[in-house]
Amino acid sequence: MSPVNFDEQINRREVPSLKVHPRIIGEGDVFAAGVADMDFRAPAAVIEALQRRLNHGVFGYETVDDGLMPSLINWLDRRHDWNVEQRSILRAPNILNALAIAASLFTEPGDGVLVQPPVFFDFFDLLKENHRTIISNPLILEGGRYHMDFDDLEKKAADPHCKMIYLCNPHNPVGRVWSAEELKQLGDICGEHKVLVVSDEMHSDLVFKPHRYVPFASLGSNYAQNSITCISPAKSFNIAACCSAFTIIENETLRTAFQVENSRLTVNKNNAFANVAMQAAYEQAEPWLGQVLIYLQANVDLVAERLQDIPGVELIKPEGTFLLWLDFRQLDLSTDQLTDFLKIKAGWAVSRGYAFGEQGRGFARVNIACTRAKLETALGRLEMAVSGLNS
Ligand SMILES: Cc1ncc(COP(=O)(O)O)c(C=O)c1O
C-alpha cells in the first residue's frame, strides 16, 4: 500500500462536522481538539466501497451482507487473538445505545452502576438519564500512570445495590490499555459480587506498541459469561458518521434478553452505508490503520518533546487512543481560570477535565488526531500562553 498523506489539510467545515462547529468551538482560529474523531480522510478502500454502493442508486430496505459478521470475526481473531462465534454477535446502532440498553435491561432504576473516573463523560449522562446511581471507583494516578483501585472496587462491588460496571478498555481519557492481570482482577471481583461487566471497547484498535489490547471477554469463559462487550470500527477508521456497532454476548440468557429488547425498540434496521463501510474497513483497511498508528505515535512524541519546554504542563503518557490527558495542575489556576486560559490565551478548544469526573479538575483531554502542522501551531500557542502566565 502506498503511503497515506496524513499531512493533507482537509477543510472539515465543508460538512457539518461537530468537531469544528461554532457551537462547540466558538468563532475564530482555534485548535479544535475536543470531539473524538480524526481529521484524516477515511481509508481509500472504505471510500471506494461506499462509492460503489452509492453508484448502485437503489437504497431500499436491506439485509446484512453475509460477509459482514465474518469480517468482524476474522478481525478480532487475526488482530486480537479473540475467537468469537457469530451467534454471540448482535448489531447495535452505536455504542452508547448498547450501553444504555444494557443498563436498562440488567439493572433497575436506582441500582448502582460502577464507573472509573476520570472517564468518558457520556457514561455519567447516560446513567443519570436512565435514573441509575453512579458509583465511583476512581482511578489512582501514581508516578504519571493511572491504575485501578481494587480495594475500593471490592468494597463498592460488595454493596448489594451495585449491579453493573461500565469498563472502558482501553480507557478514555487516560489512555491506559488495561493488562490481562488488571482485567482479571476486576473480573474476579465483579464475578464474586455478581456485578455485570459491560465493557466499552470502542478504542480497541488504537493501541501503541508495545502495549496490547486484551478483550475482557477473551480472558476465559467465566469472564465472558459475566460480560457484554460493545465494539465498533468507528474510531479505528474514522467513520463515526457512517458506522454502527456490535455487542458481543456469549452468555445466552443475556444475549436473548438483549435480542428481545433490540426487537422491542426496533433498533434492528440496517443502514447500507454503515454496513458497507464497516465491512470494507475490517477486510481491506488494516494497512491504513498501521500507518495512522505510526502517525499518531509521532504526534504523541511531538507533544511529549515540546512539553519539556513548557513548564507546568505534564503529559500522561498514553498507551492507546488518540486522546491525550494533560495535567495543568502545576499552573495553579482555578477551574474557570484554566478553561479561560486554554480557550482565550492558547486558543485550544479541548475537553475540560472535570467533565470526566471531579478527579479530572486541572486536566484537559486533547485530541491529537490532526495534521502535524496543526499540532505544531497549537503547541507553539500553548508555549506562548504559558510563558505569558509566568511573565
Ligand atoms: C469510550 C467511548 N465509548 C463510546 C463512544 C461513542 O460511541 P458511539 O458514537 O458509537 O455511540 C465514544 C466516543 O467518543 C468513546 O470514546
The ligand as a Gaussian input file, in Angstrom:
#p B3LYP/6-31G(d) Opt

LIG

0 1
 C      -15.193000       5.174000      25.109000
 C      -16.228000       5.635000      24.121000
 N      -17.392000       4.966000      24.030000
 C      -18.353000       5.340000      23.169000
 C      -18.201000       6.438000      22.363000
 C      -19.314000       6.851000      21.458000
 O      -19.657000       5.771000      20.656000
 P      -20.871000       5.850000      19.644000
 O      -20.654000       7.051000      18.818000
 O      -20.775000       4.560000      18.855000
 O      -22.108000       5.893000      20.475000
 C      -17.011000       7.176000      22.418000
 C      -16.829000       8.373000      21.597000
 O      -16.010000       9.206000      21.841000
 C      -15.998000       6.750000      23.331000
 O      -14.846000       7.406000      23.423000

